[in-house]
Amino acid sequence: MAKAVPKGDYDGIRAEVRKVMKQPNYDDGSAGPVLVRLAWHASGTFSLVEHNGGSNGAGLRHGKEAADPANAGLYHAIEFLMPIQKANPWITHADLWTLAGVEAIKAMGGPDVPWQPGRMDYEDESQAEEHRGNISDRLPDGALGASHLRDVFGRMGYSDQRLSRKQEIVALSGAHTLGRCHADRSGFDGATDPLAEISPWVVNPTRFSNQYFKLLSTRKWVPRKWDGPMQFENIMAGERLMMLPTDMALMDDPIFKEWVLKYAKDQNLFFKDFANAFGKLIELGVDRDDSGFAHLVRKAAKEGKP
Ligand code: ZEM
């Protein structure tokens, strides 16, 4: 049972998030990684041109977005957070999900990500449909390469004109230092293999660090021999670590690679860039009024490309 905290006491909510992160019978005993993935998938549907998608509304609870195969398994995260929202109905799901992602990153040893309340919730699928439009197929596909990453993040507004785009894509990808691939969610791992039923990217998948970049840039990654989707592996001392094709693309692309190497060397730089990029991600499409509230009013689509 979660605790009821006074309205507006977001530190109190953060403390409750830390409590639900402890899940002895789930993955590595922590809900942290899947909470971060929920905040990311709730936000990463944003389109700058169409001006829809994004974390405002918490549309992932409803209809098509809930059923999107890209979101498979995120109901775990939604359920972990449900008791907090039930005990504190004053906080919206959209605020809770983004705050939980931010607090999980911090609790796992990562940086402080800027966060602001004010998001609203869609009441049902028809309200969600009306506001969000068609946002299917917007989340990235791990089987693809560098140009796909540029397309997907470009749609969110991380555009060619912005100097920081390459850093931001690479920094955000560093979140794969957390968690695992699950056969029953993304299909990117095989439960038939006794060596690793669900592989992580790094040795300690509940600690936020720059390990992902260190391993990506120093270990030898070979295509896994199996009948599942293409992925890469490195086995050392009986432990299987994995990389998706999109992770490998960061090393193949010279512009992305430069940042992989920088972050592998400099954890402080990674933390700083990640905090900025993740803070920006959870704000995409959250159009606040002067009092900070992000009403569910759909802004007009913009002309042309981001
Ligand atoms: Zn992920 N991600 N992601 N990601 N991700 C998975 C797991 C996690 C991609 C992707 O296809 C996948 C970002 C970017 C991208 C996390 C955070 C962030 C999984 C495995 C896949 C397939 C899901 C499963 O089977 O459970 C692709 C292609 C991305 C493009 C760059 C960004 C950005 C993230 C946050 C900033 C996290 C934390 C996980 C681990 C989830 C868990 O349950 O353990």
Residues whose N, C-alpha, C, O or C-beta is under 5 A from the ligand:
A	BS01	ZEM	P33 V34 V36 R37 W40 G73 P140 D141 G142 L172 S173 A175 L178 G179 R180 C181 H182 R185 S186 G187 F188 T246
